[in-house]
Amino acid sequence: MRTSDSAAPPVDDDVDRRRVGISFSYGDQKALAVRRSDVTGLHGLRNTAPYFHNNSAATLEEVVDHYTEVFKRAKVIAPPGVVPPLLSTDGVHFDRPFVPKERAALLAYLRKL
């Protein structure tokens, strides 16, 4: 184990390599960048409008409506017998579809984050 930054917790290099599925030497800058990448969390999501890379959704309602349509379209355009990865956790079966009556609960959850 070693500490890569003074502010960061100790890093177990063997565990890190297994987690990202790569093997690297200590000098491999790309692999180090993968380990240090930070993904924006959902905390405070309600305060970060507009949404999407192009600011095309002004509200969380628009985001939910967008993804509802994306998932519907993905299922319609999929070739027979093919389960699109977007709609499947295991790649074989379609996941449970979004139910419109759950929309209010989903929006409440997103606002609470």
PyMOL commands that set and color helices and strands:
alter all, ss='L'
color gray80, all
select helices_A, chain A and resi 13-20+29-36+45-47+60-77+85-87+100-112
alter helices_A, ss='H'
color red, helices_A
deselect
rebuild
show_as cartoon
